[in-house]
Amino acid sequence: MIDIQLVYNDIMMRRADIPFDIDGLVLKVNDIATQERMGARANSPRWEVAYKFPAARAVTTLRDITIQVGRTGVLTPVAELEPINIGGVVVSRATLHNADEIKRLDVHVGDKVVVQRAGDVIPQIVSVAERGANTHAFEFPNVCPVCGGAVVQESGMVARRCVNSLGCPAQLIGELEHFVSRHGFDIDGLGTRQLELFVSRGWIKSPADIFTLIAQHGAEIKNMDGFGDKSVTNLNESIERSRNIELHKFLFAIGIPDVGQVTAKILARAFGSLDAVRSAPQWKLKDIDGIGDIMANEIVSFFADSHNSETLDKLLAQVIVTESAVVAPTSDGPLAGKKVVLTGTLVNYTREIAKEILEGLGAKVSGSVSAKTDIVLAGADAGSKLTKAQQLGITIWDESDLEDAIAKSQQ
């Protein structure tokens, strides 16, 4: 019998010399009768399995650490690297996540650092390889590098945030990108470049301005570089199509802190209308399965804010929020009543599709692991959620377990 580990080690050592990128081996049972006995899952045979290589690594110089400001005001440090080829891809930047991660790595500007592509995709700094004489520690800024607003770190939180949410251009662009994204209003033709352009000219100051953009500035846009009659017509059609939006997509689009796609669906199912969500007291929100104290407080605070209320009223004068076609979890599926958390990257399913499948099987999909969690579905590069689940003794599923559940539901 061939020693699989020896073959694996041999190919891994020769990986860099192979004239195309590979990330592992696929092992197959080489006997048709055995294959037939082993059978198949919903999307893959049981007699075939992937055997991945470790993430490719390289050493390069950390030139600088810059700060990016996201749509929620969170300041994220980014490592600016001496460009290096890792597994056929030139890497020049990697996220450092937060100030605690910089401290944990003890990384200084000017260090030689070990970099890998996590999951052969996302660049990350693993450790410091060498510290020279001309390095210096990074000092996290106390003011926002975009707008000069104060930076705070809330109690119990790792992230540091710019408090100038209404006047920070970086946050406005991020909020608008989130607003027009596929899971929100889904407006084609309004990418980052277009939004930055229209914001810089003062044509878009809030989401509501998107719906008057063509009427007020269409003639000017047609004469701008990169635009024309056809592109403006297409943009206008996309904007008009988005005026009717389901409640759960609307709740996701408006950017309530901690409210993602799953929570937006939970709120839509629980309340049925935007007015009911806007007026919901904190105690009522906390009673909903899947919404805890912090999230309930964020939702109440968001709708209580006078600026947010004014912004929403302007927006609602332009759009129609319809009832969500959100299917409640089935009560008789194989996962009926089970609380499931997704973490990591699945091979055959996007995160969104996996959530829909789990809900269709009766599960209640949550974003965080707790003692009440029944199952954690873990894909590649699962992180702290998997670790916490293991510590709590929670059942861990991989993708094959999900496919077994799908197959069972179809019997």
ZIJO-V423201 format. One record per residue. N is the residue number from 0. RES is the residue in one small letter. PHI is phi as a letter, one per 20 degrees, with the letter a starting at -180 (999 if undefined). NEAR is the number of other ideal C-beta (glycine too) atoms within 10 Angstrom. D_FIRST is the distance of its C-alpha to the first C-alpha in whole Angstrom. Layout:
N_RES_PHI_NEAR_D_FIRST, N_RES_PHI_NEAR_D_FIRST
This chain:
0_m_999_3_0, 1_i_f_7_4, 2_d_f_9_6, 3_i_g_11_9, 4_q_f_9_12, 5_l_f_9_12, 6_v_f_13_12, 7_y_g_16_14, 8_n_f_11_16, 9_d_f_11_16, 10_i_f_15_18, 11_m_f_15_20, 12_m_f_9_21, 13_r_e_9_22, 14_r_g_15_24, 15_a_f_9_27, 16_d_e_6_27, 17_i_f_9_25, 18_p_f_4_29, 19_f_b_5_28, 20_d_f_11_28, 21_i_c_13_25, 22_d_c_16_24, 23_g_q_15_20, 24_l_d_16_17, 25_v_d_8_17, 26_l_e_14_14, 27_k_c_11_14, 28_v_f_15_12, 29_n_e_9_12, 30_d_b_11_13, 31_i_f_9_17, 32_a_f_8_18, 33_t_f_10_16, 34_q_g_16_18, 35_e_f_10_21, 36_r_f_11_20, 37_m_f_13_20, 38_g_m_10_23, 39_a_b_14_24, 40_r_e_16_27, 41_a_f_15_30, 42_n_c_13_29, 43_s_b_15_25, 44_p_f_13_22, 45_r_f_15_20, 46_w_e_18_17, 47_e_c_13_17, 48_v_b_13_18, 49_a_e_12_19, 50_y_c_14_18, 51_k_f_12_21, 52_f_e_15_22, 53_p_f_10_25, 54_a_g_20_28, 55_a_f_19_29, 56_r_c_14_32, 57_a_b_16_35, 58_v_d_14_38, 59_t_b_22_42, 60_t_e_18_45, 61_l_e_24_47, 62_r_f_14_50, 63_d_a_11_52, 64_i_c_18_51, 65_t_d_14_53, 66_i_d_19_54, 67_q_d_15_54, 68_v_d_24_56, 69_g_e_18_54, 70_r_f_18_56, 71_t_e_16_56, 72_g_n_25_58, 73_v_f_17_55, 74_l_e_22_54, 75_t_d_16_51, 76_p_f_20_50, 77_v_c_15_48, 78_a_f_27_47, 79_e_e_14_48, 80_l_d_21_46, 81_e_f_14_46, 82_p_g_11_44, 83_i_b_16_40, 84_n_e_11_37, 85_i_c_17_34, 86_g_m_19_31, 87_g_n_12_34, 88_v_c_13_36, 89_v_e_9_40, 90_v_d_22_40, 91_s_c_13_44, 92_r_b_12_45, 93_a_b_22_43, 94_t_f_15_44, 95_l_d_22_45, 96_h_m_17_46, 97_n_a_19_49, 98_a_f_17_51, 99_d_f_12_49, 100_e_f_16_46, 101_i_f_19_48, 102_k_f_12_49, 103_r_f_11_45, 104_l_f_19_44, 105_d_l_11_47, 106_v_e_23_47, 107_h_d_18_50, 108_v_f_16_51, 109_g_o_16_50, 110_d_f_22_47, 111_k_e_15_44, 112_v_c_25_41, 113_v_e_17_38, 114_v_d_24_37, 115_q_c_21_34, 116_r_d_20_34, 117_a_g_15_33, 118_g_m_15_30, 119_d_l_21_31, 120_v_c_13_34, 121_i_e_14_37, 122_p_f_19_38, 123_q_b_18_39, 124_i_e_22_40, 125_v_e_15_37, 126_s_a_14_39, 127_v_e_16_42, 128_a_e_15_40, 129_e_b_11_44, 130_r_d_14_48, 131_g_e_10_50, 132_a_f_5_54, 133_n_d_8_55, 134_t_d_16_53, 135_h_b_9_55, 136_a_f_11_54, 137_f_e_19_54, 138_e_d_8_57, 139_f_f_15_57, 140_p_f_13_60, 141_n_e_9_63, 142_v_c_12_64, 143_c_f_23_62, 144_p_f_15_61, 145_v_e_18_62, 146_c_d_16_65, 147_g_n_11_66, 148_g_f_20_66, 149_a_f_11_66, 150_v_d_19_62, 151_v_c_14_61, 152_q_c_14_58, 153_e_f_9_59, 154_s_g_5_59, 155_g_m_6_55, 156_m_d_11_54, 157_v_e_12_52, 158_a_f_17_53, 159_r_d_22_56, 160_r_c_21_58, 161_c_f_27_61, 162_v_e_13_64, 163_n_e_20_66, 164_s_f_18_64, 165_l_e_13_67, 166_g_d_13_68, 167_c_e_21_64, 168_p_g_14_63, 169_a_f_20_60, 170_q_f_25_60, 171_l_f_21_62, 172_i_f_20_59, 173_g_f_21_56, 174_e_f_23_58, 175_l_f_25_59, 176_e_f_17_55, 177_h_f_19_54, 178_f_f_23_57, 179_v_e_23_56, 180_s_f_15_52, 181_r_g_10_51, 182_h_e_14_51, 183_g_d_22_54, 184_f_f_26_57, 185_d_l_14_54, 186_i_d_22_57, 187_d_f_14_56, 188_g_n_15_57, 189_l_d_22_58, 190_g_e_11_55, 191_t_g_11_56, 192_r_f_9_58, 193_q_f_21_60, 194_l_f_20_61, 195_e_f_16_61, 196_l_f_16_64, 197_f_f_20_66, 198_v_f_16_66, 199_s_f_11_67, 200_r_e_12_70, 201_g_m_9_71, 202_w_e_16_70, 203_i_c_23_67, 204_k_d_11_68, 205_s_b_17_67, 206_p_g_24_64, 207_a_f_18_67, 208_d_f_19_68, 209_i_g_24_66, 210_f_e_19_67, 211_t_d_14_71, 212_l_g_19_69, 213_i_f_18_69, 214_a_f_9_73, 215_q_e_11_74, 216_h_c_18_72, 217_g_g_15_71, 218_a_f_9_73, 219_e_f_12_72, 220_i_f_22_69, 221_k_g_15_69, 222_n_e_9_71, 223_m_e_15_68, 224_d_g_6_65, 225_g_n_9_62, 226_f_c_17_64, 227_g_a_12_66, 228_d_g_9_67, 229_k_f_9_64, 230_s_f_15_62, 231_v_f_21_65, 232_t_f_13_65, 233_n_f_12_62, 234_l_f_21_62, 235_n_f_16_65, 236_e_f_13_63, 237_s_f_16_60, 238_i_f_22_63, 239_e_f_12_65, 240_r_f_13_61, 241_s_e_22_61, 242_r_f_11_64, 243_n_d_10_63, 244_i_c_20_60, 245_e_f_17_58, 246_l_g_24_59, 247_h_f_24_56, 248_k_f_24_55, 249_f_f_24_59, 250_l_f_27_58, 251_f_f_26_55, 252_a_f_24_56, 253_i_f_22_59, 254_g_m_20_57, 255_i_f_20_58, 256_p_g_13_56, 257_d_m_17_53, 258_v_d_21_53, 259_g_e_12_50, 260_q_f_18_49, 261_v_f_20_48, 262_t_f_22_51, 263_a_f_25_54, 264_k_f_25_52, 265_i_f_23_53, 266_l_f_28_57, 267_a_f_25_57, 268_r_f_17_56, 269_a_f_17_58, 270_f_d_19_62, 271_g_n_14_62, 272_s_b_14_64, 273_l_f_19_64, 274_d_g_10_68, 275_a_f_14_66, 276_v_f_21_63, 277_r_f_16_66, 278_s_e_12_68, 279_a_f_18_66, 280_p_f_10_67, 281_q_f_14_64, 282_w_f_9_64, 283_k_f_15_63, 284_l_f_22_60, 285_k_f_14_59, 286_d_f_11_59, 287_i_e_17_56, 288_d_f_10_53, 289_g_o_18_51, 290_i_c_22_54, 291_g_e_14_55, 292_d_f_10_58, 293_i_f_12_57, 294_m_f_22_56, 295_a_f_20_59, 296_n_f_15_61, 297_e_f_17_60, 298_i_f_23_61, 299_v_f_19_64, 300_s_f_13_65, 301_f_f_18_64, 302_f_f_17_66, 303_a_e_10_69, 304_d_f_14_69, 305_s_f_7_72, 306_h_f_10_70, 307_n_f_18_67, 308_s_f_13_70, 309_e_f_12_72, 310_t_f_18_69, 311_l_f_20_68, 312_d_f_10_71, 313_k_f_15_71, 314_l_f_21_68, 315_l_f_13_69, 316_a_f_9_72, 317_q_d_15_69, 318_v_c_18_67, 319_i_c_9_66, 320_v_e_19_64, 321_t_d_14_63, 322_e_f_11_61, 323_s_f_20_57, 324_a_e_9_55, 325_v_e_17_53, 326_v_e_11_51, 327_a_f_9_51, 328_p_g_18_48, 329_t_f_15_48, 330_s_e_8_48, 331_d_c_7_46, 332_g_f_18_43, 333_p_f_16_40, 334_l_d_24_41, 335_a_g_13_44, 336_g_n_11_46, 337_k_e_19_43, 338_k_e_19_43, 339_v_c_23_40, 340_v_d_23_40, 341_l_e_24_38, 342_t_b_22_36, 343_g_n_18_34, 344_t_d_17_33, 345_l_e_18_31, 346_v_e_11_29, 347_n_d_14_31, 348_y_c_20_34, 349_t_f_10_37, 350_r_g_16_39, 351_e_f_12_42, 352_i_f_11_40, 353_a_f_19_38, 354_k_f_19_41, 355_e_f_15_43, 356_i_f_19_40, 357_l_f_25_40, 358_e_f_21_44, 359_g_f_15_43, 360_l_e_20_41, 361_g_o_20_44, 362_a_f_25_43, 363_k_d_20_45, 364_v_e_24_44, 365_s_d_22_45, 366_g_e_15_45, 367_s_c_13_44, 368_v_e_21_43, 369_s_b_13_45, 370_a_f_7_45, 371_k_e_11_46, 372_t_f_20_43, 373_d_e_15_40, 374_i_b_21_37, 375_v_d_24_36, 376_l_e_27_34, 377_a_d_23_32, 378_g_d_21_30, 379_a_f_16_29, 380_d_l_15_31, 381_a_f_18_33, 382_g_d_11_36, 383_s_f_9_38, 384_k_f_19_39, 385_l_f_20_35, 386_t_g_12_36, 387_k_f_17_39, 388_a_f_22_37, 389_q_f_13_35, 390_q_f_9_38, 391_l_e_13_40, 392_g_m_8_37, 393_i_f_21_37, 394_t_f_13_34, 395_i_d_15_32, 396_w_d_18_31, 397_d_d_15_28, 398_e_f_20_29, 399_s_f_14_26, 400_d_f_15_29, 401_l_f_26_32, 402_e_f_20_30, 403_d_f_15_30, 404_a_f_23_34, 405_i_f_17_35, 406_a_f_14_33, 407_k_f_12_35, 408_s_f_17_38, 409_q_e_7_38, 410_q_f_5_37
